[in-house]
Amino acid sequence: MLTINDLKNGSLIMIEGDPYVVMSVSHQHIGRGGSSIQTRVRNLRSGRVFEKNFKPADEFAEAEIEKMPSRFLYKGRGEIWFDESGNPKNRFALKEEVLGESEIYLKPNMEVTAIKLMQGGEEKILNVELPIKAEYRVVEAPPAIRGNTAQGGTKVVTIEGGATVNAPLFINQDDVIRINTQTGEYVERVEKA
């Protein structure tokens, strides 16, 4: 069993039967009272992120998680299909709701990491993690209008998959840009059209 002193960024824990990953931890002292820990956790089953406070008496089971290199195949009928890298026969589907907002950053043959929960001798694929930074082709970009820097020199472009991103004015259609899939922010231009 883990205690609140064992929690750190990236810890995998079980809370009320669901696996969570700890995203951030901050210790709090309240005068003469005891200490507590405020965490930001993400449910690996649903993808939801929220803040949770723990007291010194709280204990957690460590989640038995295994990661499997996988590849995105296609979307259809509310499901997203993947297969295991190097083993195309091992296919699996997840509901669109499980991936949440990160689903718009998927593109065909994208390498992802499947998260498997090992519980009672059974394995169940809960979710997938996208690479933190990925490259996308710009499919639609409005022309840059000379002198239009009132908003800090950015414009909204559409990348493959349909996501929209704020990018610098010099980005044009068919450029390849790198995007942070966790924040949805433009990182850099990789290839000019």
Summary of the structure (lengths in Angstrom):
residues: 193
radius of gyration: 20.5
end to end distance: 54.2
largest distance: 63.2
contacts: 517
relative contact order: 0.12
helix: 7%
strand: 58%
